[in-house]
């Protein structure tokens, strides 16, 4: 998640007065996306199975490239 300006290649959403932009191609790969705000910040979940991630990924959220 990052601050960005919308482009022609993005879908634009407004939910509870928050504006979100998501790259159209990326959205097709990971939909659905859910963004929650918790006491610790934003929590983002998607339709991607995190169990299929690379073996060097850690439980702290960092991952290989």
N, C-alpha and C positions, 0 to 999 in steps of 0.2 A: 504494500500500500504506500502511495506517495502522492504528493501534491503535483498536479499536472493541469494543463489546459486541454480542453476537448479538441479532438481532431475529427476529420471526416471518417476515420477508421474506428471510431469509438461509438459505443452505445452510451446514452446519457440517461440517468435515473435520478429522481428526487424522492427521498423517503424521509418522512418526519423532518422536513426542512433541511436535510443533509443532501448535498449533491454528490453523486458518484459518477465516474466515467470508467468504462471497462472496454478494453480493446475488443472489437467484435470477434476476431479469430480466437483470441484467448478465451472469451466467454463460451464459445462453442466447445472448447476442449474441457472446460472445468465446471460448466453449469450443473446444477444451480450453485450460486454463491450466496452465502449468508454472512452479514457483518453485524456483530453484536458489540455493544459497548459495556465493558465490565469495570469494576473498581480498579482493575490493573491496566486498562486501556482497551484497544480494539481487539476483538477475537474474530478471525476470519476462517470460515469453513467452506468447503466446496464439494463437488461431486467426485473429486479425485480421491482414489483409494490410497491413503498414505502408507498402507501396508505394502504397496508395490514399489516404494521408494528404494533408493540404492542402499546397500548394506552399511555404508559408512555414515548414514544420517544419524544424528543424535536425538535424544528425546527432548533436548532443549530447543529444538526448532531449526538448528543449523543443518545444512545439507550440502552434499557434494554437487558439483556442476557437471 
